[in-house]
Amino acid sequence: MKHFKDFAEKIGVSFKNEDLLKQAFTHRSYLNENPDWITSHNERLEFLGDAVLELAASDFLFKKFPQKPEGELTSLRAALVNADSLAESAEDLDINNYLLLSRGEAKDVGRGRLYILANTYEAIIGAIYLDQGYGPAEKFIEKTLLLKIEEVLEKGLYRDAKSMFQEKSQEIVQLTPAYKVLEEWGPDHDKQFRVGVFLGEELVAEGEGPSKQLAEQEAAKSGLKIKKWD
C-alpha cells in the first residue's frame, strides 16, 4: 500500500484527516477495480483545488507586479497554472509514485498521464485547503509552483501558443490558421479531443487534450516547433 504519510511529511503538512490525502490521489478508474476503497475519487477535490490555485496565483502576481495591466497578469497566470506546468510540479513532488490508478491507466505514460498528474496536484491543494485552511494551501502552492515565475518570464512561457502561431502564420505565409476537431472519444465526464491546425489545405500539426481549447493549444505548440517558428 502507498505510504501517504511519507508524502505528507515531504510537503510539510500534518493532516488531521489523512483520508482527504488518500482521496486526492484516487483516480476515478481505480474505483472501478476497487469498489470497496475507503474514499471517493479526486474530482471534487480537484474542482476545489483549482479555485484555490487561481486565487493564490492571482494574489501572488497582483502583488509581485504592481505595474502590470490585467491582460499581462492573465497571461502570466495561465503560464503558471496550465497542465504542463502543474504536471511538472507534480513530477518534482514524485506524485506519480502515489497515484491510485486502474491497471489500464497505470500503463499509460503518455499525454493522458500528464493531465492526471496536473489534476492530482490540484486535488492535493483541495485536500490541504479542507484540512488546514487557506494559509497552508497557499504556502504549498507558493513553494511548489509560484517560484517558477522567473523561468516563465525568462523563457517567455506566458506567450499564448495559438496567438504566436497565428502571428507567425500571417507574417510569414500570409495565412490565418484554422483548427478542426479530427477525433473525440471517451465518456462525457472524461472526453478527449484530437485537433488539427491547418494552413490552407495543409495539416501542419495535431494536438490532444481534455477540451477543444487545450487540444488547440497543443496543436499550435507543435505547429510552432514543426515550422521552426518557436
VENURNOR-V199857 format. One record per pair of residues at least 24 apart in sequence whose C-alpha atoms are under 8 Angstrom apart, sorted by the first residue. I is the first residue (numbers start at 0). J is the second residue. D is the distance in whole Angstrom. If there is no record, write none. Layout:
# VENURNOR-V199857
i->I j->J d->D
i->I j->J d->D
This chain:
# VENURNOR-V199857
i->1 j->97 d->6
i->2 j->97 d->8
i->3 j->97 d->7
i->10 j->139 d->7
i->12 j->127 d->8
i->12 j->135 d->8
i->14 j->127 d->8
i->14 j->130 d->6
i->14 j->131 d->7
i->15 j->130 d->6
i->15 j->131 d->8
i->16 j->130 d->7
i->19 j->126 d->5
i->19 j->130 d->8
i->20 j->123 d->7
i->20 j->126 d->6
i->20 j->127 d->8
i->23 j->119 d->6
i->23 j->122 d->5
i->23 j->123 d->5
i->23 j->125 d->8
i->23 j->126 d->6
i->24 j->97 d->7
i->24 j->98 d->5
i->24 j->99 d->6
i->24 j->119 d->6
i->24 j->122 d->8
i->24 j->123 d->8
i->25 j->98 d->6
i->25 j->99 d->5
i->25 j->100 d->7
i->26 j->98 d->7
i->26 j->99 d->6
i->26 j->100 d->6
i->26 j->101 d->8
i->26 j->115 d->8
i->27 j->100 d->8
i->28 j->100 d->6
i->28 j->101 d->5
i->28 j->104 d->7
i->29 j->99 d->6
i->29 j->100 d->5
i->29 j->101 d->4
i->30 j->101 d->8
i->31 j->101 d->7
i->32 j->101 d->6
i->41 j->119 d->7
i->41 j->122 d->6
i->42 j->118 d->8
i->42 j->122 d->7
i->43 j->122 d->8
i->44 j->121 d->7
i->44 j->122 d->5
i->44 j->123 d->7
i->44 j->124 d->8
i->44 j->125 d->5
i->44 j->126 d->6
i->45 j->118 d->6
i->45 j->119 d->7
i->45 j->120 d->8
i->45 j->121 d->5
i->45 j->122 d->4
i->45 j->123 d->8
i->45 j->124 d->8
i->45 j->125 d->6
i->46 j->121 d->8
i->46 j->122 d->7
i->46 j->125 d->8
i->47 j->121 d->8
i->47 j->122 d->7
i->47 j->124 d->8
i->47 j->125 d->5
i->48 j->121 d->5
i->48 j->122 d->5
i->48 j->123 d->7
i->48 j->124 d->5
i->48 j->125 d->4
i->48 j->126 d->8
i->48 j->128 d->8
i->49 j->121 d->6
i->49 j->122 d->8
i->49 j->124 d->8
i->49 j->125 d->8
i->51 j->124 d->7
i->51 j->125 d->7
i->51 j->128 d->8
i->51 j->133 d->8
i->51 j->136 d->8
i->51 j->137 d->8
i->52 j->80 d->8
i->52 j->121 d->7
i->52 j->124 d->7
i->52 j->137 d->8
i->52 j->140 d->7
i->53 j->80 d->8
i->55 j->137 d->6
i->55 j->140 d->7
i->56 j->80 d->8
i->56 j->145 d->7
i->59 j->145 d->8
i->74 j->157 d->5
i->74 j->158 d->7
i->74 j->159 d->7
i->75 j->148 d->8
i->75 j->151 d->8
i->75 j->157 d->5
i->76 j->157 d->8
i->77 j->157 d->7
i->78 j->151 d->7
i->78 j->156 d->6
i->78 j->157 d->5
i->78 j->158 d->8
i->79 j->144 d->7
i->79 j->145 d->7
i->79 j->147 d->7
i->79 j->148 d->7
i->79 j->151 d->7
i->79 j->157 d->8
i->82 j->113 d->7
i->82 j->114 d->6
i->82 j->117 d->5
i->83 j->113 d->7
i->83 j->117 d->7
i->84 j->117 d->8
i->84 j->144 d->8
i->85 j->116 d->7
i->85 j->117 d->5
i->85 j->120 d->7
i->85 j->144 d->7
i->86 j->113 d->6
i->86 j->114 d->7
i->86 j->116 d->5
i->86 j->117 d->4
i->86 j->120 d->7
i->88 j->120 d->8
i->88 j->143 d->6
i->88 j->144 d->6
i->89 j->116 d->6
i->89 j->117 d->7
i->89 j->119 d->8
i->89 j->120 d->6
i->90 j->116 d->8
i->94 j->119 d->8
i->94 j->120 d->8
i->110 j->207 d->8
i->159 j->216 d->8
i->160 j->216 d->6
i->160 j->217 d->8
i->160 j->219 d->6
i->160 j->220 d->5
i->160 j->223 d->8
i->161 j->215 d->7
i->161 j->216 d->6
i->161 j->219 d->5
i->161 j->220 d->7
i->164 j->219 d->6
i->164 j->220 d->8
i->164 j->222 d->7
i->164 j->223 d->6
i->164 j->228 d->8
i->167 j->228 d->7
i->168 j->198 d->8
i->174 j->198 d->6
i->174 j->199 d->7
i->178 j->215 d->7
i->180 j->211 d->7
i->194 j->218 d->7
i->196 j->222 d->7
